[in-house]
Amino acid sequence: MKPVVAVGLLLGGAVVGLAAVALHTIWWGLLLGALATAATVYALPAGWWLRASFGVGWAALVGYLSVPRPEGDYVISADTNGYLLLGLAVAVLVVSLATLPRPTSRRADTGNGPSAS
């Protein structure tokens, strides 16, 4: 079930990223995209299957759309709004990956080791 949820959130992140890119040229569209993204990242629990998959999907789509098209034009404008959107993409990716839970040891602690007191 976890892989299905991860794929769904990956696609959901890509859809929200596409909406943010489509509206980023208008000030309220950029604000709406940033608030929707921030609320979703904040609401999703940390983990590979949830927050990280959404964040990777969002940042990957924004990153893909930042590459110039074959005609030579760009989907993301080279102005303040475009740079804010790219900065938001970096921030979403960093927060999504930096808040992953720490890995736990699979060995059972026997209590025979040195004390950390």
Secondary structure, DSSP 8 states (H G I E B T S, - for coil): -HHHHHHHHHHHHHHHHHHHHHHTTSHHHHHHHHHHHHHHHHHS-SSTTTHHHHHHHHHHHHHHHTS--TTS--SS-SSHHHHHHHHHHHHHHHHHHHT------SS---S-S----
